[in-house]
Amino acid sequence: MKEIEANLYCIELPLPKNPLKSINCYVLKGKNRSLIIDTGMNRPECKDVLFPALKELEVDLAKTDLFITHLHADHFGLVGDLATDTSICYLGHLDAEIVKNRKHWEEFFKFFSENGFPEAILKESLSRHPGVLYSPSRMPEITPVNDGQKITVGDFELTCIETPGHSPGHMCLYDKNKKILFSGDHILFDITPNISCWQEMDDSLRSYLSSLDKVADLEVSSVLPAHRSAWSSLKSRIDELKKHHSHRLDEAMTALEDGDMTAYEVAPYITWKIEYTNWKDFPIAQQFFAVGETLAHLHYLEHEGRIQSYKEDGQVYFGLAESA
């Protein structure tokens, strides 16, 4: 546990056997109420670190609210264990709608199947997907939040900033007076956020790049991300992230020079920062993230008119546009 400044703490929660390694759970203490930003996964390793730290900080959960930057299990997983009858659990309104959708996983797997993911692997992986395996033990009442909404905790005056891309309803929190940006998974420094394709979004990569521009001119002295190290160089990191995605778009275009492919077939052509070099050795969860991000880049290129897609025998194929 680390004290960042008065009444602001970071609790690093382990994510075993996960490339992310850990998640930063932030605690803001106020005289009357406290706020926890992101919770970790619903697994013993997270609980064993989080709950003793909250006890050490003398955080009363009956007087504590939760702010979840987005719906992924490593952020949302422990809301059922933390939320009390008197807690407010904030989540971006678009992500809140997805959480309420009981057919989400069914639609999710059908969508990936249409984009080339082998059905045998899909069926095998359902119970092993982190979003299923480490989801909340119960679903507390969710309070949807909107862009520009204010949340006050002690001397922290937080503004919700909707930054779709990593998820449809991803939210950052910004304290203008303290010049602090809680960036969730929108901006990370040691790794790049996964920008996947969502059925609820027309062009998730384009939304993400626009969301980067949205926060680029904020006056910040500290960016506090959900994973790895904090930093202050907001604009330079945004430039790096844009270059990263530009390079990945080029890789997708190069892949399609070999002929029409599904997103699953394009994914091995992309450079992934992961310890495995052979695509077949990628853990299934990492294949999901890779194919999802490949799709996001393919959809961006399609909207640019550089590639085109068509459906054949229940599969979606992408190929270079004639003008390309």
C-alpha positions in Angstrom: 0.0 0.0 0.0 1.3 3.4 -0.9 0.2 6.9 0.2 0.1 9.1 -2.8 -0.9 12.3 -1.0 -3.0 13.1 2.0 -6.1 10.9 2.0 -5.2 9.2 -1.3 -3.8 5.7 -1.3 -3.0 3.0 -3.9 -3.4 -0.7 -3.0 -1.7 -2.9 -5.6 -3.7 -6.1 -6.0 -2.1 -9.2 -7.6 -3.5 -10.8 -10.7 -1.7 -14.2 -10.8 -0.9 -15.8 -14.1 -2.1 -12.7 -15.9 0.0 -10.5 -18.2 -1.3 -7.4 -16.4 0.4 -8.7 -13.2 -1.6 -6.4 -10.9 -4.2 -3.7 -10.6 -4.1 -0.4 -8.8 -7.0 0.0 -6.4 -7.2 3.7 -5.3 -8.8 4.7 -2.0 -9.9 8.3 -1.4 -10.7 9.0 2.3 -13.1 11.7 3.3 -14.4 12.8 6.7 -17.9 11.5 6.1 -17.5 9.0 3.2 -14.7 7.3 1.3 -14.4 6.1 -2.3 -12.7 3.0 -3.8 -11.8 3.2 -7.4 -11.7 -0.3 -9.0 -11.8 -3.4 -7.0 -9.7 -6.2 -8.4 -10.9 -9.7 -9.5 -13.2 -11.8 -7.4 -10.4 -14.2 -6.3 -8.7 -14.9 -3.0 -5.4 -13.3 -4.0 -7.1 -10.0 -4.4 -9.1 -10.2 -1.3 -6.1 -11.3 0.8 -4.4 -8.0 0.0 -7.4 -5.6 -0.3 -9.3 -6.3 2.9 -6.4 -6.1 5.3 -5.3 -2.8 3.6 -8.8 -1.3 4.0 -8.8 -2.4 7.7 -5.4 -0.7 8.2 -6.7 2.5 6.6 -9.8 2.2 8.9 -12.1 2.4 5.9 -15.7 1.7 7.0 -17.4 0.0 4.0 -20.8 1.2 5.3 -19.6 4.7 4.6 -17.8 3.9 1.4 -18.8 4.2 -2.3 -17.3 2.4 -5.3 -16.3 3.9 -8.7 -15.7 1.3 -11.4 -13.9 2.7 -14.4 -15.2 -0.1 -16.6 -16.8 -3.5 -16.6 -13.8 -5.8 -16.9 -13.6 -8.4 -14.1 -10.2 -7.1 -12.8 -12.0 -3.8 -12.1 -15.5 -5.0 -11.3 -15.0 -8.4 -9.7 -15.2 -7.5 -6.0 -18.1 -5.1 -6.0 -20.3 -7.8 -4.6 -18.0 -8.2 -1.6 -17.4 -4.5 -1.0 -20.7 -2.9 -1.6 -23.0 -2.5 1.4 -26.7 -1.5 1.6 -25.5 2.1 2.0 -22.9 2.1 -0.8 -23.2 3.8 -4.1 -21.7 1.7 -6.9 -20.9 4.0 -9.9 -20.3 2.7 -13.4 -20.5 4.4 -16.8 -24.0 4.3 -18.2 -23.0 2.3 -21.4 -21.1 -0.3 -19.4 -24.0 -0.5 -17.0 -26.3 -1.5 -19.8 -24.0 -4.3 -20.9 -23.7 -5.6 -17.3 -27.5 -5.8 -17.2 -27.7 -7.8 -20.5 -28.0 -11.4 -19.5 -27.3 -12.5 -23.1 -24.0 -10.7 -23.3 -21.8 -13.8 -23.2 -24.0 -15.7 -25.6 -23.8 -12.8 -28.1 -20.1 -12.3 -27.4 -19.2 -15.9 -28.3 -21.5 -15.9 -31.4 -19.8 -12.8 -32.6 -16.3 -14.2 -32.2 -17.3 -17.4 -33.9 -18.5 -15.4 -37.0 -15.0 -13.8 -37.0 -13.1 -17.1 -37.3 -12.6 -18.2 -33.8 -12.9 -22.0 -33.8 -16.1 -23.1 -32.1 -14.4 -26.0 -30.3 -12.1 -23.5 -28.5 -15.0 -21.2 -27.8 -17.0 -23.9 -26.1 -14.0 -25.1 -24.1 -13.1 -21.6 -23.0 -16.5 -20.3 -21.8 -16.0 -21.3 -18.1 -12.3 -20.3 -18.2 -12.7 -16.8 -19.5 -11.6 -14.3 -16.7 -14.8 -12.3 -17.3 -16.8 -15.3 -16.2 -14.5 -17.0 -13.8 -13.7 -13.9 -11.7 -17.0 -12.0 -11.9 -18.8 -10.5 -8.9 -20.3 -12.9 -6.3 -23.5 -10.9 -6.4 -24.6 -7.8 -8.4 -25.2 -4.8 -6.2 -27.4 -1.9 -7.4 -25.5 0.0 -10.1 -25.7 3.8 -10.3 -25.0 4.8 -14.0 -22.9 7.9 -14.4 -22.6 10.2 -17.4 -19.9 12.4 -18.9 -19.4 15.6 -16.9 -21.0 14.3 -13.7 -19.4 15.4 -10.4 -18.5 13.3 -7.4 -17.2 14.9 -4.3 -15.2 12.9 -1.6 -13.6 14.9 1.2 -11.5 17.6 -0.5 -11.5 15.7 -3.9 -13.8 17.2 -6.5 -14.0 14.6 -9.3 -15.4 15.0 -12.8 -16.4 11.9 -14.8 -14.9 11.9 -18.2 -16.4 9.4 -20.7 -13.6 7.8 -22.7 -15.0 5.0 -24.8 -12.6 2.7 -26.5 -11.2 0.1 -24.1 -14.9 -0.5 -23.2 -18.0 1.3 -24.5 -18.6 3.2 -21.3 -15.1 3.6 -19.9 -14.9 6.5 -17.4 -11.9 8.5 -16.1 -12.0 10.7 -13.1 -10.4 14.2 -13.1 -9.7 16.5 -10.2 -9.0 19.9 -11.8 -7.8 21.5 -8.5 -5.4 18.7 -7.6 -4.5 18.1 -11.3 -5.0 14.4 -10.9 -6.4 12.1 -13.6 -7.5 8.6 -12.6 -7.1 7.1 -16.1 -8.4 3.5 -15.5 -7.3 1.5 -18.6 -7.7 4.5 -20.9 -4.1 5.5 -20.6 -1.4 3.1 -19.3 2.3 3.8 -19.4 4.2 0.5 -19.1 1.8 -1.4 -21.4 -0.7 -0.4 -24.0 -4.5 -0.7 -23.3 -6.3 -3.4 -25.3 -8.7 -1.8 -27.7 -11.1 -4.5 -28.6 -14.1 -4.7 -30.9 -17.5 -4.4 -29.2 -20.8 -5.1 -30.7 -22.1 -2.1 -28.9 -19.6 0.2 -30.7 -19.5 1.0 -34.4 -15.7 1.7 -34.4 -14.0 1.2 -31.1 -10.5 2.2 -32.2 -11.8 5.5 -33.7 -13.7 6.2 -30.4 -10.5 5.4 -28.5 -8.3 7.8 -30.5 -11.0 10.5 -30.1 -11.0 9.8 -26.4 -7.3 10.3 -26.3 -7.7 13.7 -27.8 -10.5 14.5 -25.3 -8.1 14.3 -22.4 -4.9 15.5 -24.1 -5.2 19.1 -23.0 -6.2 18.5 -19.4 -3.9 20.2 -16.9 -2.4 17.3 -14.9 0.5 16.8 -12.6 -0.2 13.1 -12.0 -1.9 10.4 -14.1 -2.9 7.4 -12.0 -3.6 4.4 -14.2 -5.2 1.1 -13.2 -2.1 -0.9 -14.0 1.6 -0.6 -13.5 3.3 2.8 -12.9 1.9 6.2 -12.6 3.4 9.1 -14.6 2.9 12.7 -15.5 3.7 12.9 -19.2 0.2 12.7 -20.5 0.6 14.3 -24.0 3.8 12.4 -24.8 2.2 9.1 -23.8 -0.9 9.9 -26.0 1.5 10.5 -28.9 3.1 7.1 -28.3 -0.3 5.3 -28.1 -1.4 6.9 -31.4 1.9 5.7 -33.1 1.4 2.3 -31.7 -2.1 1.9 -33.3 -0.9 3.4 -36.5 1.8 0.7 -36.7 -0.8 -2.0 -35.9 -3.0 -0.7 -38.7 -0.1 -1.1 -41.1 0.4 -4.6 -39.9 -3.2 -5.5 -40.6 -3.0 -4.0 -44.1 0.2 -6.0 -44.8 -1.5 -9.2 -43.6 -4.3 -8.8 -46.1 -1.8 -8.6 -49.0 -1.7 -12.4 -48.7 -5.4 -12.6 -49.4 -8.8 -12.4 -47.8 -8.9 -13.6 -44.1 -11.0 -13.7 -41.0 -9.9 -11.6 -38.0 -8.7 -14.8 -36.4 -6.4 -15.5 -39.3 -5.1 -11.9 -39.4 -4.3 -11.8 -35.6 -1.0 -13.9 -35.9 0.4 -11.3 -38.3 0.2 -8.6 -35.6 3.0 -8.0 -33.2 1.8 -8.8 -29.6 3.9 -8.0 -26.6 3.5 -11.3 -24.9 6.0 -14.0 -23.9 4.6 -16.5 -26.4 6.0 -16.3 -30.0 3.8 -19.0 -31.6 0.1 -18.1 -32.0 -1.0 -21.6 -31.1 0.7 -21.2 -27.7 -1.3 -18.1 -26.8 -3.6 -18.8 -23.8 -7.2 -18.7 -24.9 -7.9 -15.5 -23.0 -5.0 -13.8 -24.8 -6.3 -15.0 -28.1 -9.6 -13.4 -27.3 -7.9 -10.1 -26.6 -5.8 -10.3 -29.7 -8.6 -11.2 -32.0 -10.8 -8.5 -30.5 -8.1 -5.9 -31.0 -7.5 -7.1 -34.6 -11.1 -6.7 -35.3 -11.1 -3.1 -33.9 -8.3 -2.3 -36.4 -10.0 -4.0 -39.3 -13.2 -2.1 -38.7 -11.3 1.2 -38.5 -9.6 0.4 -41.9 -13.0 -0.6 -43.4 -14.5 2.7 -42.3 -11.5 4.4 -43.9 -12.4 2.6 -47.2 -9.0 0.8 -47.3 -10.4 -2.7 -46.8 -13.8 -4.3 -47.3 -15.6 -7.2 -45.6 -18.1 -9.8 -46.7 -19.8 -12.8 -45.2 -19.5 -16.3 -46.6 -20.7 -19.6 -45.0 -21.3 -17.8 -41.7 -17.8 -16.3 -41.5 -16.8 -12.7 -41.9 -13.8 -12.1 -44.3 -11.8 -9.0 -44.8 -9.8 -8.1 -47.9 -8.1 -5.1 -49.5 -10.4 -2.6 -51.2 -9.9 -2.2 -54.9 -8.8 1.4 -54.4 -6.1 0.2 -51.9 
